[in-house]
Amino acid sequence: MRDLTKTGARINSKVGKAIHDYCLITGGDKILVAVSGGKDSLTLLKFLSEIRQWAPVKFDLIAMHVRSDVQEDKNIVPFIESKCGDMGIEFRTKDIRVLDEKEKTSCFWCSWNRRRALFETAGELNCNKVALGHHKDDIVETILMNLLYNGEISAMNPRQELFKGKITIIRPLCYVEEKMIVGFAKEQDFPKFSCSCPFADRTRRKFIKDFIKECEKTTPRVNIRTNVFKSISRIKTEYLDLKDQEDA
């Protein structure tokens, strides 16, 4: 990437390492990039666009915004469309309904429908990969959420094949901490669009995010996020009773 700032250089390095470590992009890929208009997805799109210019392998990008019947900032789509035009990236939108007859919804139902729209469009456009803007903090929070609320040890994979390999989810920001993205978004002057999600301030994810921050305050010398991130690949089975004891 040209004229990188210190923050941009760090993100670029981590994205490149993730692509290499997990073989996220190969020659001939056609990648559908989910772009909500938030800092994470805009950062993802920016770096994938730049990488495409100098990468030794050729791949195509299509940006997509899923618009639901939960009211969103009317400036989101024009802004993304303008950015895609600047980067020479094809842009698509798709409208979905997530509200029921009582004008209510849930995080699960909204997320499920958005994901379905992405997969359907990827199939229609012959995209073999879908790129999502989940970063390191998202993965760390998911590990803790699954442990505490679902009673299982699992995470978001940087690379995950679905539908018998027809579509592969990739998360190139998996090594990038959110604070880096916040800094980059400020440098790029990404706008902060208004959020009308009724669950924005009271989700389990927000609770876990706040919990991690409190842990860091009490033990500032311990890298809490990195420890949780690495723990998923450091499971010591010799110290675990692997029997499923539901009544425990």
Secondary structure, DSSP 8 states (H G I E B T S, - for coil): -TT--HHHHHHHHHHHHHHHHHT---TT-EEEEE--SSHHHHHHHHHHHHHHHH-SS--EEEEEEEEESS---TTHHHHHHHHHHHHT-EEEEEEE----TTS---HHHHHHHHHHHHHHHHHHTT-SEEE----HHHHHHHHHHHHHHSSS-----SEEEETTTTEEEE-TTTT--HHHHHHHHHHHT--------TTTTS-HHHHHHHHHHHHHHH-TTS-HHHHHHHHTT---GGG---S--TT-
